[in-house]
Amino acid sequence: MSRGPGCNRRRLFGMGAAAALSAAVESPAKITVPPLVVTPNEFKGTDVERINRAIEAAASAGCRVVIPHNNVTGGKRKDVWMLDSAILLRSHTTLELDNCRLKLSDCCRDNFMRSSNWEPGAAAAKPLEDIHIRGIGAVVLEGADHPRATGDSVKTLGQRTYGTDAGKAGESQTGDWRNLGILLVSVDGFSIGNFMMKDSHSWAISLEHCAHGTLRDLAFDSSGFKMIDGKRETILNQDGIDLRLGCHDILIENISGQTGDDLIALTAIPRAGKTAVPADDIQHVIVRNIKGYCRGGHHIVRLLNTPGVRMHDILIDGLIDTSPVDMHCKAAVKIGDSAYGGGIAPLGDTRRIIVNNVISRAKHTILIGGSLCDSIISNIVRIAPSGEVVTVASGPQYMRDVTISNTRVVPE
């Protein structure tokens, strides 16, 4: 098991991290080694306050944070950690989730976790580095029983997507960034893995201008709706993993489960009124070993860049559509679109894309909705009575030097 920077292999028996840090201040001679780990069970306050205090203490001690299965407070044990607000992640944080369950409370309108540099309205986020979130054993991050808000910023609460804040004075009546499950911004060097996210309020994991990282061994369980008080309520925009502007040098692998929206999406869409720069490109990304589907009927893997920003050097290798026979995604892999940010990206802006080893029963196996050049599509199996394996919806004028080989249509 890896250890945080500066941690000694020994542990001060009988002394918790908080007590050890306090003792070190009062009498440095008594303490010869730092604590090995810090847990929120050593602190007082709400569950999320205790977790954030543990992260602060671990930063001072130079070790990692472990959230255990048992939440112990006031002599009582619970098997859930209720979050009223977000866990804040700083540079050089290793957060281990040890067979635990994290759940958003009904009063929470915030992320599960986010990088501590995110300040809405700021010109730019301060860069952070070396943030790691890893599960051990059976770990679940679960949305609220009665979410205050769901969906993205163009979805109205109570009309298009569920939210108990609908109609409440002083509360935003649309979804926003607070609905994102895990939000990392401008983080260099990261890893996220080995847990399940269930009933997310919007995109489960969203990264923006992040680099040199890995997302692996992640499962999703969302369906685009939730039974709340006996009624089926719509919850929109339940993507699994979203890489946004400026993400590069990232590996996504061993992803499974179902989502209400795209299971994995790489979306490079400049903000309205802003001109994209080369640093906004999405590039050098590997997506492999995907076994899942979109319960909401959208896409399993989606690549989308719009005019003004480029997407290139992307490998998708190994995708198995696990949707039931009576349910079909729109596409197993969709590249480009004409309905966002000014239409189809110019020919040459989406290039060097390799899609390999795909098996799917989606309505479109590979759907080209934008431009594509200098790319390879191979080893594709379409499970259907008939139809094209590769559908070029945008038209042949948006394709150049694309090799398509080894495709087959097979019956169910």
C-alpha positions in Angstrom: 0.0 0.0 0.0 1.4 3.4 -1.0 2.0 6.0 1.7 1.8 9.8 1.6 4.9 11.9 1.3 7.0 12.1 4.4 5.1 9.3 6.3 7.1 7.0 8.4 6.2 3.3 8.4 5.8 3.3 12.1 2.6 4.4 14.0 2.4 6.0 17.4 0.3 3.4 19.2 -2.5 4.8 21.4 -2.2 8.2 19.9 -4.5 9.5 17.2 -3.3 11.9 14.5 -5.0 14.9 16.0 -3.5 14.1 19.5 -0.1 13.5 18.0 -0.1 16.8 16.2 -1.2 18.6 19.4 1.5 16.8 21.5 4.1 17.6 19.0 3.4 21.3 19.4 3.3 21.2 23.2 6.3 19.0 23.6 8.3 18.3 20.4 10.7 16.0 22.2 8.0 13.4 22.9 7.2 13.0 19.2 9.8 11.4 16.9 7.7 10.3 13.9 4.6 11.8 12.3 1.3 9.9 12.2 0.9 7.4 9.5 -2.7 8.4 8.6 -5.4 10.8 9.8 -9.1 9.8 10.1 -12.1 12.1 10.5 -13.0 10.0 13.6 -10.4 12.0 15.5 -12.3 15.3 15.1 -15.5 16.9 16.2 -18.2 18.6 14.1 -20.5 17.5 11.3 -19.3 14.7 9.1 -18.0 16.9 6.3 -16.3 19.3 8.9 -14.5 16.3 10.4 -13.4 15.1 7.0 -12.1 18.5 6.0 -10.3 18.9 9.3 -8.6 15.5 8.7 -7.5 16.7 5.3 -6.0 19.9 6.9 -4.2 17.9 9.6 -2.9 15.4 7.1 -1.5 18.3 5.0 0.4 19.5 8.1 1.7 16.1 9.0 2.5 15.0 5.4 0.4 11.8 5.4 -2.8 10.5 3.9 -6.4 10.6 5.0 -8.5 7.5 5.5 -12.3 7.6 5.7 -13.2 4.3 7.4 -16.4 2.2 7.2 -17.4 3.2 10.7 -18.4 6.8 11.4 -17.8 7.1 15.1 -19.0 10.2 17.0 -20.2 10.6 20.5 -19.6 6.9 21.2 -22.0 5.9 18.4 -21.2 4.2 15.2 -22.8 4.7 11.8 -22.1 3.1 8.5 -22.6 6.3 6.4 -20.9 9.7 6.2 -23.5 12.4 5.5 -22.2 15.3 3.5 -23.9 18.7 4.0 -21.3 20.4 1.8 -18.3 19.5 -0.3 -15.1 17.8 0.7 -12.3 20.2 -0.3 -9.2 18.7 -1.9 -5.9 20.5 -1.7 -2.5 19.8 -3.3 -0.7 16.7 -2.1 -3.8 15.1 -0.8 -4.3 11.3 -0.8 -7.8 10.4 0.3 -8.5 6.8 0.9 -12.1 5.6 1.1 -12.0 2.3 3.1 -15.2 0.3 2.6 -17.3 3.3 3.3 -20.4 5.0 2.1 -20.6 8.8 1.4 -24.0 10.2 0.9 -25.3 13.7 0.1 -27.8 15.0 2.7 -31.1 16.5 1.7 -29.9 19.9 2.9 -26.8 19.7 0.7 -26.6 21.7 -2.6 -22.9 21.0 -3.3 -20.4 18.6 -4.7 -19.3 15.4 -3.1 -15.7 16.7 -3.5 -14.0 19.4 -5.4 -10.5 20.9 -5.7 -10.1 23.7 -3.2 -9.0 26.2 -5.9 -12.5 26.5 -7.5 -13.9 29.9 -7.0 -16.9 30.8 -9.3 -16.3 34.0 -11.1 -12.5 34.0 -10.7 -10.5 34.8 -13.8 -8.6 31.5 -13.4 -8.2 28.7 -10.8 -4.9 28.5 -9.0 -3.1 25.3 -10.2 -3.0 22.4 -7.8 -1.1 19.1 -8.0 -1.0 15.6 -6.7 -4.6 14.8 -5.7 -5.5 11.2 -5.3 -8.9 9.6 -4.4 -9.0 5.9 -4.1 -11.4 3.3 -2.8 -10.6 0.2 -0.9 -13.1 -2.6 -1.0 -16.8 -1.7 -1.5 -17.1 2.1 -1.6 -20.3 4.0 -2.7 -20.8 7.7 -3.2 -24.6 8.2 -3.3 -26.8 11.2 -4.1 -29.4 12.6 -1.7 -32.8 11.0 -1.1 -34.4 14.4 -2.0 -31.9 16.4 -4.0 -32.3 20.2 -3.8 -31.2 20.5 -7.4 -30.3 18.3 -10.3 -29.2 18.8 -13.9 -27.0 21.4 -15.6 -27.3 25.2 -15.8 -29.9 25.2 -18.6 -32.3 22.9 -16.8 -35.1 24.5 -14.7 -35.9 22.8 -11.4 -39.3 21.4 -11.2 -40.0 21.7 -14.9 -37.3 19.7 -16.6 -35.5 18.1 -13.8 -36.1 17.4 -10.1 -35.1 19.7 -7.2 -36.7 20.6 -3.9 -35.4 24.1 -4.3 -37.9 24.6 -7.1 -40.0 27.8 -6.5 -38.0 28.7 -3.4 -37.1 32.4 -3.1 -33.4 33.2 -3.1 -32.4 29.9 -4.6 -31.2 29.4 -8.1 -33.9 27.8 -10.2 -31.6 26.0 -12.5 -28.9 23.4 -12.0 -25.3 24.5 -11.8 -21.7 23.4 -11.0 -22.7 22.4 -7.5 -24.6 19.4 -8.9 -21.3 17.9 -10.2 -20.3 14.9 -8.1 -16.5 15.2 -8.1 -15.1 18.5 -9.6 -11.4 19.0 -10.3 -10.1 22.2 -11.9 -6.5 22.9 -13.0 -5.1 19.8 -11.3 -1.8 18.4 -12.6 -1.1 14.8 -11.4 -4.2 13.0 -10.1 -5.9 9.7 -9.8 -9.5 8.7 -9.1 -10.5 5.1 -8.8 -12.1 2.0 -7.3 -15.6 3.0 -6.2 -19.2 3.3 -7.4 -21.2 6.5 -7.8 -25.0 6.1 -7.5 -27.8 8.5 -8.3 -25.6 11.5 -9.2 -27.3 14.9 -9.3 -25.6 15.7 -12.7 -22.2 14.7 -14.2 -20.7 12.3 -11.7 -17.1 13.3 -12.4 -16.1 16.5 -14.2 -12.5 17.6 -14.9 -11.5 20.9 -16.5 -7.9 21.9 -17.5 -6.6 18.8 -15.7 -3.6 16.8 -16.8 -1.4 13.7 -16.2 -4.0 11.6 -14.4 -5.9 8.4 -14.3 -9.5 7.4 -13.8 -9.9 3.7 -13.4 -12.1 0.9 -11.9 -15.1 3.1 -11.6 -18.8 2.0 -11.7 -21.9 4.1 -12.2 -25.5 3.4 -11.3 -27.8 6.2 -12.5 -30.8 5.9 -14.9 -32.1 9.4 -15.6 -34.8 9.1 -13.0 -35.2 8.3 -9.3 -38.2 7.0 -7.3 -38.8 9.7 -4.7 -41.7 9.4 -2.2 -43.2 6.8 -4.5 -43.1 9.0 -7.6 -40.8 8.6 -10.6 -38.8 11.9 -10.9 -36.6 12.9 -13.8 -33.0 13.7 -13.1 -31.1 15.0 -16.2 -27.5 15.2 -17.2 -26.3 12.1 -15.3 -23.1 11.6 -17.3 -20.4 9.3 -15.8 -17.1 10.9 -16.6 -16.6 14.3 -18.4 -13.3 15.7 -19.6 -13.8 19.3 -20.4 -11.6 22.1 -21.9 -7.9 21.7 -21.6 -7.7 18.1 -20.4 -4.7 16.2 -21.6 -2.5 13.2 -20.9 -5.2 11.2 -19.2 -6.0 7.5 -19.0 -9.6 6.3 -18.5 -10.0 2.5 -18.1 -12.1 -0.2 -16.6 -15.4 1.7 -16.5 -18.7 0.0 -16.0 -22.4 0.4 -15.2 -25.2 2.5 -16.4 -25.8 6.3 -16.5 -28.7 8.6 -17.3 -26.6 10.4 -19.9 -23.3 9.8 -21.7 -21.2 7.3 -19.9 -18.0 9.0 -20.9 -17.8 12.4 -22.7 -14.9 14.5 -23.9 -16.4 17.9 -24.6 -14.4 20.8 -25.7 -16.9 23.7 -26.0 -15.6 27.2 -25.5 -17.7 29.4 -23.2 -19.9 31.9 -24.8 -18.1 35.1 -25.6 -14.6 33.6 -25.0 -12.0 32.7 -27.6 -10.4 29.3 -27.2 -6.6 29.0 -27.0 -4.4 26.0 -27.8 -4.3 25.2 -24.0 -8.1 24.5 -24.3 -7.5 21.5 -26.6 -8.4 18.0 -25.4 -5.5 15.7 -26.4 -3.5 12.6 -25.6 -6.4 10.7 -24.0 -6.8 6.9 -23.8 -10.2 5.3 -23.1 -10.2 1.6 -22.8 -12.0 -1.4 -21.4 -15.5 0.1 -21.2 -18.4 -2.2 -20.3 -21.6 -0.3 -19.8 -24.4 1.7 -21.4 -26.5 4.9 -21.2 -29.9 4.1 -19.6 -31.2 7.5 -20.9 -30.6 6.4 -24.5 -27.8 8.8 -25.3 -24.2 7.7 -26.0 -21.7 5.4 -24.3 -18.6 7.3 -25.4 -18.9 10.8 -26.9 -16.2 13.1 -28.4 -17.4 16.6 -29.0 -15.4 19.7 -30.0 -17.0 22.8 -31.5 -15.5 25.5 -33.8 -12.6 27.3 -32.1 -11.2 24.4 -30.1 -9.5 21.2 -31.2 -9.5 17.5 -30.2 -6.8 15.2 -31.3 -4.7 12.1 -30.4 -7.4 10.1 -28.8 -7.5 6.3 -28.5 -10.7 4.4 -27.7 -9.9 0.7 -27.4 -12.3 -1.9 -26.1 -16.0 -1.1 -25.6 -18.7 -3.6 -24.9 -22.3 -2.3 -24.9 -24.0 -4.1 -21.9 -27.5 -2.6 -22.5 -30.5 -5.0 -22.2 -32.0 -6.3 -25.5 -35.0 -4.0 -25.2 -33.0 -0.8 -24.7 -30.8 0.9 -27.3 -28.3 3.8 -26.9 -28.3 6.4 -29.6 -24.6 5.5 -30.4 -21.8 3.4 -28.9 -19.4 6.1 -30.0 -20.3 9.5 -31.3 -17.8 11.9 -32.8 -18.7 15.6 -33.3 -22.1 17.3 -33.6 -23.7 20.2 -35.4 -26.0 21.4 -32.6 -23.5 23.0 -30.2 -21.3 26.2 -30.2 -21.7 27.3 -33.8 -22.0 24.0 -35.5 -19.5 21.5 -36.9 -15.8 22.0 -36.1 -13.7 22.8 -39.2 -12.2 19.8 -41.0 -8.8 19.2 -39.4 -9.8 20.3 -35.8 -10.9 16.7 -34.9 -8.0 14.4 -36.0 -5.9 11.4 -35.2 -8.8 9.5 -33.5 -8.5 5.8 -33.2 -11.6 3.7 -32.4 -10.9 0.0 -32.0 -12.7 -3.1 -30.8 -16.3 -2.1 -30.2 -19.4 -4.4 -29.8 -22.7 -2.7 -29.6 -26.5 -3.0 -30.2 -26.9 0.8 -30.2 -29.0 2.5 -32.9 -25.8 3.8 -34.5 -22.6 1.8 -33.7 -20.2 4.6 -34.7 -21.9 7.9 -35.4 -20.0 10.7 -37.1 -21.9 13.9 -36.4 -19.1 16.4 -37.1 -15.7 16.5 -38.9 -13.0 13.8 -38.7 -9.7 13.3 -40.5 -6.4 11.3 -40.2 -8.2 8.6 -38.2 -8.8 4.9 -38.0 -12.0 2.9 -37.1 -11.6 -0.8 -37.0 -12.8 -4.1 -35.5 -16.4 -3.0 -35.0 -19.3 -5.4 -34.4 -22.9 -4.1 -34.8 -25.5 -6.3 -33.1 -28.6 -5.7 -35.2 -30.7 -7.1 -38.1 -29.1 -4.6 -40.5 -27.8 -1.1 -40.8 -24.5 0.8 -41.2 -21.7 0.1 -38.8 -20.4 3.6 -39.4 -22.9 6.3 -40.0 -21.7 9.6 -41.4 -24.5 12.0 -40.5 -22.6 15.2 -41.2 -21.8 14.3 -44.8 -18.7 13.1 -46.7 -17.4 16.6 -47.1 -16.5 16.5 -43.4 -14.4 13.3 -43.7 -10.8 13.1 -44.9 -8.3 10.3 -44.7 -10.4 8.0 -42.4 -9.7 4.3 -42.6 -12.6 2.0 -41.8 -11.9 -1.8 -41.6 -13.0 -5.1 -40.2 -16.6 -4.2 -39.5 -19.4 -6.7 -39.2 -23.2 -6.8 -38.6 -24.4 -9.8 -36.7 -27.9 -10.8 -35.4 -28.8 -10.7 -31.7 
